[in-house]
Amino acid sequence: MMQLHEILFVISSYLLGSIPAGFVIYYLMEKKDIREEGSGNIGATNMMRTKGKKAAIPTLIFDVLKGALPVFYGLQYFDSPVVVICGGAAAVMGHLFPLYIKFKGGKGVASLAGVFLAFNYPTVLVFGVFFLVAGYFTKHVSAGSITGVGAIFFYTLFTQIVEVAGIVFLLTVIILFKHAGNIKKMMAGTENKFCWKENG
């Protein structure tokens, strides 16, 4: 059973993960709700399509940090890798289902990458390879994201204890579910192709 300070760590991680960087940045720039623009997502890809690099880059950085910072903290103060990864998972869940904007959040990929940037950085290298290869050949960020997240799970399965792999498996399932619309669009040939260009 988790101790009180461990429970507070997980709750705090969720609250940090719930900070909707893309929503805040877009509102400050446009006085509009990013969820009503483009794909309706608050992540960096939709920010790139609707507002360009000047909005997408800080959104991406913040979303990665939301996953990384709780894990950096947890590694300093907790001996259990399960507690640490629970904090990271809570941050990802905060991004997926943010308390502050009625639980309508992003896809969680950048924050999950941030978790493993802090927890076990070779995992992020594996993610990056699969993300880039799948994204390059399909021209779909969503395809790269799905492939990269799957790679994180399988790498974790063979390199971490079973409890950690189990938590990552649950996150993988939820993230894939959040990509269900993208998967349908890719199968129908209607998914947007990604182009790194400046808008606005």
N, C-alpha and C positions, 0 to 999 in steps of 0.2 A: 504494500500500500504506500502511496506517495505521501511524503511529509508536507506540512503546511507550506513551507518555503518553496517546495517543488511545485505545489499546486499554484501558488502565487506566480511563480516563474512562467508556468504554462499560460495562465490567464493574461499576464502582462504581454507575453509573446503574441497572443491572439490580438490583443488591443493594438499593439504596434503594427501587426500585419494588416489590421483593418484600416489603417490610414490610407485613403485612396489617392495616391499621388497623381495619377492621370486625371482624375476628376478635378482635383484642386488646381493643378497646373492649367488645365484647359479652361476652367471657369475664370481663373485670374486673367487669362489671355483673351478670352472671347466672351465672358459673361454668359456662357451657355453650358448645358449639361452634355458632356462627352457621350453619355449613354444614348443621346438622341441624334448622334452624328455617326456616319460611317456604319461600321458593324455593330455599334452600340457597346463595344467593349472599352474598359478603362485602361487597358494595357498599352505598351509601347507601339505595337504594330498599328493599332487604330489611331494612335496619336500621330504616327508617322504619315499615315494616309490623309489625315484630316488637317494636320498643322505643321508637319515637317520635322526635320531633325532637331530644331531648337526646342521642341516640346517632347519629342520621342526620347532623346538621349537622357535628359534628367529623369523622365518617368522610368526608364529602364534601370538607371542607376539606383533610384530610390527603391524600386521593387526588388532588386537584387539585395540591397542592404537590409530590407525588411526580413528577409530570410536569414541573412548572414549574422546580423548583430545579436539576436537571441542565442544563436549557437556559439558565437565567440564568448558571450557571457557565460553560458552554461558550461562550456569546457573549462572555464576558470573556477567555477564554484561547485560543480557537481561531479562526482566520480562515476556515475552511471551513464553510459552512452545512451541508454533507453530514455532517461530523463532529458538528456540534451536533445535527442532527436524528437522527443515529444514537444519540446519548446519550438524547435524548427517547424514541425508539422503544424503546430498551433498558429504560427505566423503565416504559413501557407494557407491554412484554412481561413485566417483573417482576410487574406487577399481575395480568396475565392468567395467568401461570404462576409463582407465587411459590415460590422455593426453600425457604422456611422452613416451608411447610405442604403439602409434597408436590405442588407445582405445581397445586393446585386453587384458582384465584383468581377474580377478578371479571370484569366485562365490558369494562373498559378505557376506558369513555367519559369518565369524569371525568378520568382521567390524561391521555388524549389532548387533552382541552380544556385541561388545564394546560400541556401542551407548547406549544400555540399561543398561550396567554395570554402566555407568555414569548417565543416565537419570532416571532409575527406576530399581534398582538392583534385586528386586524380579522377574522381568520379565526374567532375565538371569537364575535364579534358575528354573523357569518353563521350559525355553528353554533347560537347562541342563538335566532335568529329561526326557523330551521327546526325546532329542537327544540320550541319553545313552540307554534308553529302546529300541527305534527303531533300533539303531546301534547294540545293543547286540543281538537282535533276528534275524536281517537280515544279520549281519556282513558287512553291507554296510555303509560307512560314508555318502554317498549321501542320503540314506534313513533317517539316523539320522538328517542330515542337513535339508532336506525337511520337516520332521515332526517337528523339533524344530522351524523352521522359521514360520510354520503354527501356532504353539503354541504361538509364540510371537505375531502374529497378533490377535488371538482370546483373549489372555490375555489383550492386549492393547485395544481392542474393548470394553471390559467391565470395564476397569480401567482408561482410559484416555478420554479426550474430543474428540469429533467426528473429528475435524480437524487433530489431531495427529493420530488417528486411520486411517483416510483416507490416510495420507502420508505413514504410515506403510503398508497399503494395497497395494499401488502402488509399494513399494519396494518388498513386498512379491511376487507380480505377476512377476516382473522383475527377481527376484532371481529364481523363479520356472522356468521361461523361460530359464535362463542360465543353469538349470539342465535338460533341455529337453533330451539331449543326454544320461544322466545318467538314466533317467526314461525309455527310450527306451531299454537301455542295461539291466536294471533290469527286465523288462518285457520279454526280450529275454533270460534271464539267463546268460548273458555274462559280466555283470558288475563285476569289480574286487572286491574281498573281502579284507577287511582291516586287516593287521597284523602288530602289533607294534614291529618292529624289526629294528636293526641297519643295514644300508647299507653304503658302502663306508667309 
